[in-house]
Amino acid sequence: MNPSLPRPIAATYGFSSKVIGYVERWLTPLFDLALRLYVAEVFFRSGILKISDWSGTLNLFDYVYAVPVLPPHLAAVMGTAGELILPVLLVLGLAGRFAAAGLFVTNLMAAISFPDISDLGLQDHVLWGALLLVPVFHGLGRWSFDAWFDKYYSKEL
């Protein structure tokens, strides 16, 4: 305790420091993992749906989605591959910032390439985009392979 602070204030400060330490040590990584699991599940399900009806997916990319720059079939392959591979990397926390950034771009392309997107659908894409920016800028947290590699191998580099 700090001798210059009154005893009740010092005790309150000490207690709040312990609570904040607990939150940072256990609840923050849990939140980071839950966020990754939620967003990854959304995109992985979309990828499974696309690959389960590939001819339907190609028709959507040919006639409904207006993906800028890319030919429709290449966009279908890239979008589906991204939705199947990047969520797995995100959940594992392996190349996690790359995975989150890739899913952010996939999400952005999905939102702008579907001309008849509803307001509710657009809100979902905004939410997913915002959630994906958390690991891009904040990192994936302690419960990730990236953190493990950083802890054990960053000294060797």
C-alpha contacts under 8 A as a table, 3 or more apart, distances in Angstrom:
res1	aa1	res2	aa2	distance
1	M	10	A	5.86
1	M	11	A	7.24
1	M	14	G	7.21
2	N	5	L	5.77
2	N	10	A	6.34
3	P	6	P	7.51
5	L	9	I	6.43
5	L	10	A	5.77
6	P	9	I	5.51
6	P	10	A	6.17
7	R	10	A	5.11
7	R	11	A	6.05
8	P	11	A	5.09
8	P	12	T	6.08
9	I	12	T	5.05
9	I	13	Y	6.03
10	A	13	Y	5.01
10	A	14	G	6.09
11	A	14	G	5.06
11	A	15	F	6.14
12	T	15	F	5.13
12	T	16	S	6.07
13	Y	16	S	5.18
13	Y	17	S	6.07
14	G	17	S	5.13
14	G	18	K	6.36
15	F	18	K	5.18
15	F	19	V	6.33
16	S	19	V	5.02
16	S	20	I	6.06
17	S	20	I	5.13
17	S	21	G	6.05
18	K	21	G	5.01
18	K	22	Y	6.19
19	V	22	Y	5.07
19	V	23	V	6.22
20	I	23	V	5.04
20	I	24	E	6.08
21	G	24	E	5.12
21	G	25	R	5.98
22	Y	25	R	5.10
22	Y	26	W	5.96
22	Y	27	L	7.31
23	V	26	W	5.48
23	V	27	L	4.76
23	V	28	T	6.03
24	E	27	L	6.15
24	E	28	T	5.20
24	E	29	P	7.52
25	R	28	T	6.61
25	R	29	P	7.08
26	W	29	P	5.78
26	W	30	L	6.32
27	L	30	L	4.95
27	L	31	F	6.03
28	T	31	F	5.03
28	T	32	D	6.16
28	T	141	G	7.66
29	P	32	D	4.94
29	P	33	L	6.12
29	P	141	G	5.41
29	P	142	R	5.79
29	P	143	W	5.99
30	L	33	L	5.15
30	L	34	A	6.10
30	L	143	W	7.83
31	F	34	A	5.05
31	F	35	L	6.07
32	D	35	L	5.22
32	D	36	R	6.29
32	D	135	P	7.82
32	D	140	L	6.31
32	D	141	G	6.08
33	L	36	R	5.08
33	L	37	L	6.11
33	L	91	V	7.34
33	L	140	L	7.66
33	L	141	G	7.74
33	L	143	W	6.97
34	A	37	L	5.06
34	A	38	Y	6.10
35	L	38	Y	5.25
35	L	39	V	6.29
35	L	131	L	7.07
36	R	39	V	5.45
36	R	40	A	5.87
36	R	90	L	6.26
36	R	91	V	5.66
37	L	40	A	5.20
37	L	41	E	5.99
37	L	91	V	5.82
38	Y	41	E	5.35
38	Y	42	V	6.60
39	V	42	V	5.29
39	V	43	F	6.61
39	V	87	P	7.76
39	V	128	W	6.50
39	V	131	L	7.37
39	V	132	L	7.39
40	A	43	F	5.37
40	A	44	F	5.89
40	A	86	L	7.92
40	A	87	P	4.39
40	A	88	V	7.13
40	A	90	L	6.70
40	A	91	V	6.63
41	E	44	F	5.12
41	E	45	R	5.99
41	E	87	P	7.18
42	V	45	R	5.53
42	V	46	S	6.46
43	F	46	S	5.01
43	F	47	G	6.26
43	F	83	E	5.22
43	F	84	L	7.44
43	F	87	P	6.65
43	F	103	L	7.90
44	F	47	G	5.01
44	F	48	I	6.20
44	F	83	E	5.31
44	F	84	L	5.27
44	F	87	P	6.02
44	F	88	V	7.98
45	R	48	I	5.03
45	R	49	L	6.12
46	S	49	L	5.09
46	S	50	K	6.23
46	S	83	E	6.72
47	G	50	K	5.06
47	G	51	I	6.19
47	G	79	G	7.89
47	G	80	T	5.08
47	G	81	A	7.31
47	G	82	G	7.86
47	G	83	E	4.75
47	G	84	L	5.25
48	I	51	I	5.25
48	I	52	S	5.97
48	I	84	L	7.09
49	L	52	S	5.22
49	L	53	D	6.75
50	K	53	D	5.70
50	K	54	W	5.98
50	K	56	G	7.77
50	K	57	T	5.53
50	K	80	T	6.48
51	I	54	W	5.07
51	I	57	T	7.52
51	I	80	T	7.01
53	D	56	G	5.34
53	D	57	T	6.24
54	W	57	T	4.91
54	W	58	L	6.18
55	S	58	L	5.10
55	S	59	N	6.22
56	G	59	N	5.03
56	G	60	L	6.22
57	T	60	L	5.08
57	T	61	F	6.30
57	T	76	A	6.99
58	L	61	F	5.12
58	L	62	D	6.00
58	L	72	P	7.46
58	L	73	H	6.30
58	L	76	A	6.44
59	N	62	D	4.92
59	N	63	Y	5.92
59	N	64	V	7.61
60	L	63	Y	5.41
60	L	64	V	4.95
60	L	65	Y	6.06
61	F	64	V	5.88
61	F	65	Y	4.95
61	F	66	A	7.25
61	F	67	V	7.74
61	F	72	P	5.15
61	F	73	H	6.83
61	F	75	A	7.39
61	F	76	A	6.22
62	D	65	Y	6.92
62	D	72	P	5.45
62	D	73	H	7.34
63	Y	66	A	7.89
64	V	114	F	6.88
64	V	115	P	7.72
65	Y	113	S	5.17
65	Y	114	F	4.97
65	Y	115	P	7.11
66	A	113	S	4.58
66	A	114	F	6.38
66	A	115	P	7.36
67	V	70	L	6.40
67	V	71	P	7.84
67	V	72	P	7.03
67	V	75	A	7.04
67	V	109	M	6.78
67	V	110	A	7.94
67	V	112	I	7.76
67	V	113	S	4.89
68	P	113	S	7.22
70	L	74	L	6.51
70	L	75	A	5.82
71	P	74	L	5.47
71	P	75	A	6.15
72	P	75	A	5.05
72	P	76	A	6.14
73	H	76	A	4.98
73	H	77	V	6.29
74	L	77	V	5.16
74	L	78	M	6.05
75	A	78	M	5.12
75	A	79	G	5.77
76	A	79	G	5.20
76	A	80	T	5.97
77	V	80	T	5.29
77	V	81	A	5.95
78	M	81	A	5.16
78	M	82	G	5.95
79	G	82	G	5.13
79	G	83	E	6.12
79	G	106	T	6.55
80	T	83	E	5.05
80	T	84	L	6.22
81	A	84	L	5.17
81	A	85	I	5.92
81	A	86	L	7.99
82	G	85	I	5.35
82	G	86	L	5.37
82	G	87	P	7.89
82	G	102	G	7.33
82	G	103	L	7.06
82	G	106	T	7.31
83	E	86	L	6.02
83	E	87	P	6.46
83	E	103	L	7.33
83	E	106	T	7.86
84	L	87	P	6.33
84	L	88	V	7.14
85	I	88	V	5.52
85	I	89	L	6.61
86	L	89	L	5.10
86	L	90	L	6.09
86	L	99	A	4.94
86	L	100	A	7.46
86	L	102	G	7.07
86	L	103	L	6.68
87	P	90	L	4.87
87	P	91	V	6.12
87	P	99	A	6.99
87	P	103	L	7.71
88	V	91	V	5.25
88	V	92	L	6.23
89	L	92	L	5.18
89	L	93	G	5.83
89	L	94	L	5.10
89	L	95	A	6.49
89	L	96	G	6.11
89	L	99	A	6.13
90	L	93	G	4.95
90	L	94	L	6.47
90	L	95	A	7.44
90	L	96	G	4.93
90	L	97	R	7.87
90	L	99	A	5.58
90	L	100	A	6.45
91	V	94	L	7.85
91	V	96	G	7.98
92	L	96	G	7.70
92	L	144	S	6.02
92	L	145	F	6.34
93	G	96	G	4.71
93	G	140	L	6.30
93	G	143	W	7.62
93	G	144	S	4.28
93	G	145	F	5.10
93	G	146	D	5.70
93	G	147	A	7.98
94	L	144	S	6.88
94	L	145	F	5.26
94	L	146	D	5.39
95	A	98	F	5.45
95	A	99	A	6.23
95	A	146	D	6.50
96	G	99	A	4.91
96	G	100	A	6.01
96	G	135	P	7.38
96	G	136	V	7.87
96	G	139	G	7.69
96	G	140	L	6.50
96	G	146	D	7.01
97	R	100	A	5.09
97	R	101	A	6.01
97	R	135	P	6.07
97	R	136	V	4.81
97	R	137	F	7.93
97	R	139	G	6.58
97	R	140	L	7.33
98	F	101	A	5.14
98	F	102	G	6.01
98	F	136	V	7.59
99	A	102	G	5.04
99	A	103	L	6.12
100	A	103	L	5.12
100	A	104	F	6.04
100	A	132	L	5.46
100	A	133	L	7.18
100	A	135	P	6.52
100	A	136	V	5.96
101	A	104	F	4.92
101	A	105	V	6.33
101	A	132	L	7.13
101	A	133	L	7.40
101	A	136	V	6.15
102	G	105	V	5.20
102	G	106	T	6.20
103	L	106	T	4.81
103	L	107	N	5.90
103	L	132	L	7.32
104	F	107	N	5.03
104	F	108	L	6.11
104	F	128	W	7.88
104	F	129	G	5.59
104	F	132	L	6.01
104	F	133	L	7.39
105	V	108	L	4.97
105	V	109	M	6.12
106	T	109	M	5.18
106	T	110	A	6.14
107	N	110	A	5.07
107	N	111	A	6.17
107	N	125	H	6.49
107	N	128	W	7.51
107	N	129	G	6.63
108	L	111	A	5.14
108	L	112	I	6.24
108	L	125	H	7.55
108	L	129	G	7.44
109	M	112	I	5.30
109	M	113	S	5.73
110	A	113	S	5.36
110	A	114	F	6.30
111	A	114	F	6.02
111	A	117	I	7.36
111	A	122	L	6.64
111	A	125	H	6.42
112	I	115	P	7.15
114	F	117	I	5.80
117	I	121	G	5.96
117	I	122	L	6.41
118	S	121	G	5.02
118	S	122	L	6.15
119	D	122	L	5.06
119	D	123	Q	6.19
120	L	123	Q	5.00
120	L	124	D	6.35
121	G	124	D	5.09
121	G	125	H	6.43
122	L	125	H	5.09
122	L	126	V	6.22
123	Q	126	V	5.02
123	Q	127	L	6.17
124	D	127	L	5.09
124	D	128	W	6.16
125	H	128	W	5.07
125	H	129	G	5.94
126	V	129	G	5.06
126	V	130	A	6.10
127	L	130	A	5.16
127	L	131	L	6.14
128	W	131	L	5.07
128	W	132	L	6.07
129	G	132	L	5.10
129	G	133	L	6.34
130	A	133	L	5.20
130	A	134	V	6.89
131	L	134	V	5.48
131	L	135	P	7.73
132	L	135	P	6.04
132	L	136	V	6.60
133	L	136	V	4.86
133	L	137	F	6.08
134	V	137	F	5.54
134	V	138	H	5.43
134	V	139	G	7.14
135	P	138	H	5.00
135	P	139	G	4.37
135	P	140	L	5.08
136	V	139	G	5.85
136	V	140	L	7.93
138	H	141	G	7.91
140	L	143	W	7.45
140	L	144	S	6.36
140	L	146	D	7.55
140	L	147	A	7.59
141	G	144	S	6.38
141	G	147	A	6.73
142	R	147	A	5.43
142	R	148	W	7.46
143	W	147	A	6.91
143	W	148	W	7.86
144	S	147	A	5.34
144	S	148	W	6.44
145	F	148	W	4.90
145	F	149	F	6.00
146	D	149	F	5.18
146	D	150	D	6.01
147	A	150	D	4.97
147	A	151	K	6.01
148	W	151	K	5.11
148	W	152	Y	6.25
149	F	152	Y	5.34
149	F	153	Y	5.40
149	F	154	S	7.04
150	D	153	Y	5.51
150	D	154	S	4.89
151	K	154	S	6.23
151	K	155	K	7.89
152	Y	155	K	7.04
153	Y	156	E	5.40
153	Y	157	L	6.92
154	S	157	L	5.43
